[in-house]
């Protein structure tokens, strides 16, 4: 049972900005990575599945679900919902 936990997969990495600037691998390595919410526990009210979020990756627990890498993190460690 997830409770107040959220299951998140890494979002696809951007290689170009909306303005057309190509991001180097150095910029991508230092940028904070967003994630996509895959599932939420019954106590979570701040996000919905498929939301794109920023989170404290270091506070998460890595898991593999149906062959896909993901993390489980407490909802309190979500920093921002961007969509």
C-alpha positions as CSV (number, residue, x, y, z in Angstrom):
1,X,0.0,0.0,0.0
2,X,1.4,3.4,-1.0
3,X,-0.2,5.5,1.8
4,X,1.3,9.0,1.3
5,X,3.9,7.6,-1.2
6,X,4.1,8.4,-4.9
7,X,5.5,6.2,-7.7
8,X,7.5,8.2,-10.2
9,X,9.4,7.4,-13.4
10,X,12.1,9.7,-14.8
11,X,10.7,12.0,-17.5
12,X,12.1,11.8,-21.0
13,X,15.3,13.9,-21.2
14,X,15.1,17.1,-23.2
15,X,17.8,17.6,-25.8
16,X,16.6,21.0,-27.0
17,X,14.8,24.0,-25.4
18,X,11.5,25.4,-26.7
19,X,13.6,28.2,-28.3
20,X,15.7,25.6,-30.3
21,X,18.9,25.7,-28.2
22,X,20.5,22.3,-28.1
23,X,21.5,21.3,-24.6
24,X,25.0,19.8,-24.1
25,X,25.4,16.7,-21.9
26,X,27.2,18.9,-19.3
27,X,24.0,21.1,-18.9
28,X,21.8,18.0,-18.7
29,X,24.0,16.5,-16.0
30,X,23.7,19.5,-13.7
31,X,20.0,20.3,-14.3
32,X,17.4,19.0,-11.9
33,X,15.5,16.1,-13.5
34,X,11.7,16.0,-13.5
35,X,9.7,12.8,-13.1
36,X,6.3,11.6,-14.2
37,X,3.8,10.3,-11.6
38,X,2.8,6.7,-12.3
39,X,0.7,6.0,-9.2
40,X,-0.3,7.7,-5.9
41,X,-1.3,6.4,-2.5
42,X,-4.8,7.1,-1.1
43,X,-3.5,9.8,1.2
44,X,-1.9,11.8,-1.6
45,X,-4.0,14.9,-2.7
46,X,-1.3,17.1,-4.2
47,X,-0.7,15.3,-7.5
48,X,-2.4,13.0,-10.0
49,X,-1.0,10.2,-12.2
50,X,0.7,11.5,-15.3
51,X,1.6,14.8,-13.6
52,X,5.2,16.0,-14.2
53,X,7.0,16.9,-11.0
54,X,10.3,17.9,-9.5
55,X,11.3,16.0,-6.4
56,X,14.2,15.2,-4.0
57,X,15.7,12.2,-5.9
58,X,18.0,11.5,-3.0
59,X,15.0,10.9,-0.7
60,X,13.6,8.3,-3.0
61,X,13.7,4.5,-3.1
62,X,14.6,3.0,-6.5
63,X,12.3,0.2,-7.8
64,X,11.7,-1.7,-11.1
65,X,8.1,-2.0,-12.1
66,X,7.3,-4.1,-15.2
67,X,10.8,-3.7,-16.5
68,X,10.7,0.1,-16.0
69,X,13.0,1.9,-13.6
70,X,11.0,4.1,-11.1
71,X,11.3,5.5,-7.6
72,X,8.9,5.6,-4.6
73,X,9.0,8.9,-2.6
74,X,6.9,10.4,0.1
75,X,4.6,13.2,-1.2
76,X,6.3,15.6,1.2
77,X,9.5,15.3,-0.9
78,X,7.8,16.6,-4.1
79,X,9.0,20.1,-4.8
80,X,6.9,21.3,-7.7
81,X,4.2,20.2,-10.1
82,X,4.9,21.5,-13.6
83,X,2.0,19.9,-15.5
